[in-house]
Amino acid sequence: MTKDWVVVASDLVKTYKMGLVEVNALQGASVKIARGEVVSIMGPSGSGKSTMMNILGCLDRPTSGAYTLDGEVVATMTDDQLAGVRNRKVGFVFQSFNLLSRQTALFNVELPLRYAGQVENRRARAAESLKAVGLEDRMTHRPTELSGGQQQRVAIARAIVNQPAIIMADEPTGNLDSKVGREIMQLLLNLNKEIGTTLIIVTHDPMIAGQTQRIIRLRDGVVENDGVKNGGAQ
């Protein structure tokens, strides 16, 4: 059976110019991720993890190489085109939550819909996303009135409200204690099981990576190992 690949990236090269010096962050990295898969990206500092995440999440373009996200060729898009694809097809969960402190949880979750020009059922969809992460009783609370774990749940609700093709989670438990971190990781895995969300988790934590189906290891800008794990998320 042919796999339904949601991410197909081939020979990605990313070169940054710093004055007269060129830094090769990616040097021909290739990766495929199937729809509904749970994948972690690992590697030492300077391996290209953040650059890979930025390209897969449509925050940046490769210097060369090909990238298709959910059937759309995105590697050569303009900044405006990338922004449109990013809003429709990618949900982000960051270590620092990135919530608007003066707005309610409901407003924060509505943001991707507002950016997309969605008017009809916007509030109802945001409320449904908050319910999915167990925060139906915190919709009118502001981030300063929520715990760290609750703030990350709001961020996850915001990430899924547009029903994106992928969720990119960058060290999603990094600012949380171990107990709350386990709860957040379990929530992400449950979303994968219940609604088929494709998860790409950038982490340095072997405990987090150990819960994913596959670990993609980067070193010196290339994919060093891309193997299917045993005993990861199902």
N, C-alpha and C positions, 0 to 999 in steps of 0.2 A: 504494500500500500504506500502511495506517495505521501510524504509528510506535508503538512500545512505549515510552511515556514513563514513566520511573521517577521523575522529578522534575517536578512541575508547580506552579509558584509564581506567583501572580497578585496584582499590586497590593500588594506587601508594604510595610507602613509599620512602622517601629520608632522609637518616641519614648522617650528617656530623660529623666527629671526629675532635675536636679541643683540642689537647693534650689528657688529660684523660676524657674530657667531650664530650658527644654525644648530638648533636642537631638534633631534629627530625623536619625537615622543612616541610615534608609532612607525614601524618599519615593515609594513607588509602583513598586517594582522588580518586574519580571516575568521569569521564565526557565523554559525547558523543557529537560530533558536526557534523551536517549534511553538505553535500557538498552544497556550495552556501550560507551557513548561516553567519550571522553577529553577533558575540558574544563578549561581554566584560567580562574581569575578574577583579574583584574588591576585596578589602579586606584591613584591616588595616596593618600598618607596622609589618612585622614578620608573616604575615598570610600564606605565602607560594606562593605568586603571582609570584615572580621572579623564584623561583624553578620550579613551574608549567610551566612557559613559556619556561624555558631552556629545560625541558624534552619534552614538546610538539613540540618545535622547533628543537629537535635532537641536542641540544648543550650539553646535559648531559643525563645520564642514571639513572633510578630509582634504589634504593637499592633493592627493590622488587616490584612486581606488573607487570601488562601486559600493553603494549601499541602497538596498530596497527595504522599506518599512511598510509592512501590511500591503504589499503590492504597489507601492508608490516609490519611484526612483527619486531619492532625496539628496544624493551626494552633490549634485550640481545646482540645487535650488538657490534662489536668492534669499536674503535674510527674511524678507517679508513672507515668502513662500514657506520657508522653514518654520517661521512663527505660527503660520496657519496649521501646518501639519502637526507641530508640537502641541498645539492646543487641542487638536482633535484626537490625536492618536497616542499621546504620552501623558501619563500621570507621574508626578514626582513626589517622592517622600525623602526629605532631607534630615540630617542629624539635628539641625537647629530649628526645625519645625516651620520657620518662615511664615508665621501667621501675622495678620494685621492686629496689633494689640488693642486698638480702640474699637474694633468691630466684634460682633457676636460670632459664635461658632457657625451659626447658620449663614451669615454674610460671607465669612471666609470660605465656606464650602461652595457658595454660589459663584465665586469669582471666575472659575473657568467658563461657566455658562454665560456670565456677563461679557467676558472677552469674546466669546463666540457669537454674541448678539442674540442669544437665546432668551426669549421673553416668556413664552408659554410654558407653564408648569415648572418654572425655574425654582421657585421656593419649594414646591412639593418634591422635586428631584433631589434638592439639597437635603431636605428633611429625611428623605428615604435613605440617602447615603449615611447620614448621621445615625439613623436607626440601625443600619447594617453594621456599624462599628460599636454599637451599644451605648450611644450618647443621646438617645431620644429625650432624656430629661435634662440635657445641658445645652440645648440649642440657643438659648438666649444669653448664655454665659460668655464673657470675654476671656481671652487667653490668660490674663492675670488672675482669673478666678478659677482656673483649671490646674490640675497637677500636670507634671511633665508627661506622664503616660496618656492623660486625657488630651493634651495638646497634640501629641503624636497621632492619636486616634482622629482628631479633627483633620490633621494633615492627610491621613489616609483616606478619610471620607472625601476630601477635596480632590485627591488623586483619582478616585474611582467615579466621580459624579458624571464625567463625560463618557463613561464606558470605553476607556482607551484601549488601544491594541496592546500596549505594554505599560507596566508600572516600573519605573526606575527608582530603586531605593538605595540611597547613598548613606551607608553607615546608619541605618534607621534606628538602631538601639544605642548609639554611641553616647548620647546624653542622658541615658536612663540607667537606674540601678538594675542589677541582674534579674530580679524578680519581675519588674515591669518590662524589662527588655524581652524576657521570655514570653510574656503575655502579648506584646506587640508582634513578635515573630509568629506566634501561634495565630494571631488575628490575620496576618498576611497570608499564611498557609491556608487558613480556613476560607479566605476569599478566593484563593486559587481553586480549592476543592468545590466550593459552592457555585461560583459563577465563572470559573475557568480563566481567571485573570492570569496573564503571562507576567511572571515576576523576574526582574533582573536586579540582583542585589550586589552592590559593590561593598565589600567588607574586608577587613584584615583579621576578623575573628573566626578561628576555625570552628567554634561552637555554632556560629550562625551558618557558616558555609556547610557544616555537616548536616544541616536540615534541608538542604536543597537537593534536587535531583542530579545536578551536574555542576562541577566546578571548572571554570575556565581560568587557567593560570597564565598570567602574563609575565614576561621577563624581557627587559631591554626592548620593549616595543613590539614584541611578537608573541603569538600564542604558543606557550611552551608545552601546555598540556590541555586537552579538551576531552575529558573522559566522563562517561556516565557512571555515577556513583551507585553503590548498592546500599540500600537502607536509608536513602534520603526521603524527601517528600514524595508522596505517591499521588 
